[in-house]
Amino acid sequence: MRQWIAIGAAVGLVAVSLPLLRKQDQPLASMLAKANLGPAATGGPTITREVTPPPLDSLDLTRIDDRGDVATAPAFGTRKVELTLNTKYQRAALGFLREGHVPEGAVVMTDIKTGRVLVWASYVMDGSMHDVAAEATAPSASVFKVVTGSALMEAGLPASYKQCYSGGEHTIKAADLVENKRRDKWCATVGQAMGRSINTVFARLAAKNLTRDKLLGVANKLGWGADLPFDVKIAQSTITLPEDEVGFARTAAGFWNTTLSPFQGANLATTIANGGEMIRLSIVQSVKDEAGEIYHGPTARQVLKRALDASVATQVTSMMEQTVDNGTSYKSFHDRTGKSYLPDIRIAGKTGTLTKPTTEGPFYTWWVGFAPSNKPEVALSVLVANRPKWRVKATNIASDMLRVYFADKGAPGVTDPRNQGRR
């Protein structure tokens, strides 16, 4: 009898809370509507007092105050929103973007176990107020290789599969998709191709092993073309797959036709780090007005869905590790003697670089990943939109942010770069 009373009370709470959820949080609303009384439902966000408009209305993450121990942001009227951010990491991220003279950029860091956002740093040099972290105007670039790699693993190719190649450094042409033993003088495994971001390997493997529907399906599962639940409105990361073979192969390798938000970059890394399980990310701890609390954020991990099989996520993780071990991020994570800035900490990441086809740029760089890759704690997404002349790329800021985090945690041999000056 007590069990049914408890269930009735829980359903009643869901019924009260459901109409007050933000419209953009429809996936969460659907989950609550089904009266899922497991951990995801009982630990979800709580409306503690009914108000109009809803508690998170007009939440403005471009006006975060990180000066104290608790970060806050304004919302409707006089409401004060306490955020889940770590103010030490938040200030570090903004400092790295500012010191790098980045015209525009963003850093998003999440706690992998809980989904809480630890850093939400949007920076625009000219001072214009728009939330770069929530926008999806930048091309996904080679970060999309994580999607293609996942699709290839689902299609049965192991990370150790070797593909020979030639060409394709700056674009993919029809001739680059044709295997030619005389011309294909280099070979790489799928894992090596991920780490070194070898376009032709991904283009050829996608053309041979994936259909348009298969790649699109995996991209959708990982968040492209989807409204992901969050505490503020997030622009959809977009994907348009060309019908022709060359266009399809180019897209699979990371050349155009997809966009990515820094939020979605963090969501992607968090999903891979969680073994393919997508959890709801959150940034609001509580909302209060003059009369007290009106909303409390999630108190437990909320699983949205399984996006990838655990075995696929494990293989993709091993491929992403090569980015830092011997690939496109090696120099950012090691000093000139080859010594790691994060000794004994395994890191999984993926870089992306792409310039808009105009003389003015911008020059986009990405770093998306998580650490430690063998026992994940934090996921990180960094976007830098530079001009042709630049001082820092996303991979540099990613290395510095992970150093700040692990130095703060007391990891042996890790130093905070802010205490030593810029490299």
ZIRABEL-V362623 format. One record per residue. N is the residue number from 1. NEAR is the number of other C-alpha atoms within 12 Angstrom. Layout:
n:N near:NEAR
n:N near:NEAR
This chain:
n:1 near:7
n:2 near:8
n:3 near:10
n:4 near:11
n:5 near:11
n:6 near:14
n:7 near:19
n:8 near:16
n:9 near:17
n:10 near:27
n:11 near:23
n:12 near:17
n:13 near:28
n:14 near:32
n:15 near:21
n:16 near:21
n:17 near:31
n:18 near:30
n:19 near:24
n:20 near:31
n:21 near:37
n:22 near:27
n:23 near:24
n:24 near:23
n:25 near:29
n:26 near:24
n:27 near:25
n:28 near:38
n:29 near:29
n:30 near:21
n:31 near:27
n:32 near:35
n:33 near:23
n:34 near:18
n:35 near:26
n:36 near:24
n:37 near:25
n:38 near:19
n:39 near:20
n:40 near:26
n:41 near:33
n:42 near:27
n:43 near:23
n:44 near:40
n:45 near:42
n:46 near:34
n:47 near:30
n:48 near:24
n:49 near:23
n:50 near:25
n:51 near:26
n:52 near:19
n:53 near:20
n:54 near:29
n:55 near:41
n:56 near:45
n:57 near:30
n:58 near:25
n:59 near:33
n:60 near:31
n:61 near:36
n:62 near:27
n:63 near:26
n:64 near:35
n:65 near:25
n:66 near:29
n:67 near:17
n:68 near:16
n:69 near:17
n:70 near:24
n:71 near:33
n:72 near:33
n:73 near:35
n:74 near:28
n:75 near:30
n:76 near:21
n:77 near:22
n:78 near:18
n:79 near:30
n:80 near:34
n:81 near:39
n:82 near:36
n:83 near:41
n:84 near:37
n:85 near:37
n:86 near:35
n:87 near:28
n:88 near:27
n:89 near:41
n:90 near:38
n:91 near:31
n:92 near:34
n:93 near:46
n:94 near:33
n:95 near:27
n:96 near:39
n:97 near:37
n:98 near:27
n:99 near:25
n:100 near:30
n:101 near:24
n:102 near:37
n:103 near:32
n:104 near:41
n:105 near:49
n:106 near:52
n:107 near:53
n:108 near:55
n:109 near:52
n:110 near:48
n:111 near:36
n:112 near:40
n:113 near:29
n:114 near:32
n:115 near:46
n:116 near:37
n:117 near:41
n:118 near:40
n:119 near:44
n:120 near:51
n:121 near:47
n:122 near:44
n:123 near:40
n:124 near:27
n:125 near:24
n:126 near:13
n:127 near:15
n:128 near:14
n:129 near:17
n:130 near:21
n:131 near:33
n:132 near:35
n:133 near:43
n:134 near:39
n:135 near:28
n:136 near:30
n:137 near:31
n:138 near:45
n:139 near:38
n:140 near:47
n:141 near:43
n:142 near:50
n:143 near:50
n:144 near:51
n:145 near:51
n:146 near:51
n:147 near:48
n:148 near:50
n:149 near:54
n:150 near:50
n:151 near:42
n:152 near:38
n:153 near:37
n:154 near:28
n:155 near:21
n:156 near:18
n:157 near:27
n:158 near:27
n:159 near:36
n:160 near:22
n:161 near:24
n:162 near:20
n:163 near:33
n:164 near:31
n:165 near:33
n:166 near:31
n:167 near:27
n:168 near:28
n:169 near:24
n:170 near:21
n:171 near:27
n:172 near:33
n:173 near:24
n:174 near:21
n:175 near:21
n:176 near:30
n:177 near:34
n:178 near:27
n:179 near:25
n:180 near:16
n:181 near:13
n:182 near:11
n:183 near:16
n:184 near:21
n:185 near:14
n:186 near:21
n:187 near:23
n:188 near:28
n:189 near:29
n:190 near:42
n:191 near:43
n:192 near:36
n:193 near:43
n:194 near:50
n:195 near:40
n:196 near:33
n:197 near:44
n:198 near:41
n:199 near:45
n:200 near:46
n:201 near:47
n:202 near:53
n:203 near:49
n:204 near:40
n:205 near:44
n:206 near:40
n:207 near:34
n:208 near:23
n:209 near:25
n:210 near:31
n:211 near:25
n:212 near:28
n:213 near:18
n:214 near:26
n:215 near:38
n:216 near:33
n:217 near:25
n:218 near:37
n:219 near:38
n:220 near:28
n:221 near:30
n:222 near:44
n:223 near:42
n:224 near:36
n:225 near:26
n:226 near:27
n:227 near:30
n:228 near:37
n:229 near:36
n:230 near:38
n:231 near:43
n:232 near:33
n:233 near:28
n:234 near:33
n:235 near:29
n:236 near:31
n:237 near:35
n:238 near:30
n:239 near:35
n:240 near:26
n:241 near:31
n:242 near:22
n:243 near:17
n:244 near:14
n:245 near:27
n:246 near:29
n:247 near:28
n:248 near:38
n:249 near:43
n:250 near:42
n:251 near:42
n:252 near:52
n:253 near:47
n:254 near:46
n:255 near:43
n:256 near:36
n:257 near:29
n:258 near:38
n:259 near:37
n:260 near:47
n:261 near:45
n:262 near:48
n:263 near:52
n:264 near:53
n:265 near:51
n:266 near:49
n:267 near:49
n:268 near:56
n:269 near:51
n:270 near:47
n:271 near:49
n:272 near:49
n:273 near:47
n:274 near:45
n:275 near:32
n:276 near:33
n:277 near:32
n:278 near:36
n:279 near:41
n:280 near:48
n:281 near:49
n:282 near:44
n:283 near:42
n:284 near:41
n:285 near:35
n:286 near:36
n:287 near:41
n:288 near:33
n:289 near:25
n:290 near:11
n:291 near:14
n:292 near:19
n:293 near:23
n:294 near:31
n:295 near:34
n:296 near:30
n:297 near:38
n:298 near:34
n:299 near:27
n:300 near:25
n:301 near:28
n:302 near:36
n:303 near:33
n:304 near:35
n:305 near:23
n:306 near:23
n:307 near:34
n:308 near:34
n:309 near:25
n:310 near:22
n:311 near:23
n:312 near:35
n:313 near:39
n:314 near:31
n:315 near:37
n:316 near:48
n:317 near:45
n:318 near:41
n:319 near:42
n:320 near:49
n:321 near:40
n:322 near:34
n:323 near:41
n:324 near:45
n:325 near:34
n:326 near:27
n:327 near:29
n:328 near:35
n:329 near:39
n:330 near:33
n:331 near:23
n:332 near:34
n:333 near:40
n:334 near:26
n:335 near:17
n:336 near:12
n:337 near:10
n:338 near:16
n:339 near:17
n:340 near:27
n:341 near:37
n:342 near:36
n:343 near:24
n:344 near:18
n:345 near:29
n:346 near:29
n:347 near:46
n:348 near:51
n:349 near:57
n:350 near:56
n:351 near:48
n:352 near:46
n:353 near:40
n:354 near:36
n:355 near:28
n:356 near:23
n:357 near:13
n:358 near:11
n:359 near:11
n:360 near:14
n:361 near:20
n:362 near:27
n:363 near:33
n:364 near:42
n:365 near:44
n:366 near:47
n:367 near:52
n:368 near:59
n:369 near:56
n:370 near:48
n:371 near:40
n:372 near:32
n:373 near:35
n:374 near:24
n:375 near:20
n:376 near:28
n:377 near:32
n:378 near:44
n:379 near:49
n:380 near:57
n:381 near:53
n:382 near:59
n:383 near:58
n:384 near:50
n:385 near:42
n:386 near:33
n:387 near:27
n:388 near:21
n:389 near:18
n:390 near:22
n:391 near:24
n:392 near:35
n:393 near:41
n:394 near:45
n:395 near:39
n:396 near:39
n:397 near:44
n:398 near:49
n:399 near:48
n:400 near:42
n:401 near:48
n:402 near:49
n:403 near:39
n:404 near:33
n:405 near:38
n:406 near:30
n:407 near:26
n:408 near:21
n:409 near:17
n:410 near:14
n:411 near:20
n:412 near:17
n:413 near:18
n:414 near:29
n:415 near:26
n:416 near:29
n:417 near:29
n:418 near:24
n:419 near:14
n:420 near:12
n:421 near:11
n:422 near:17
n:423 near:23
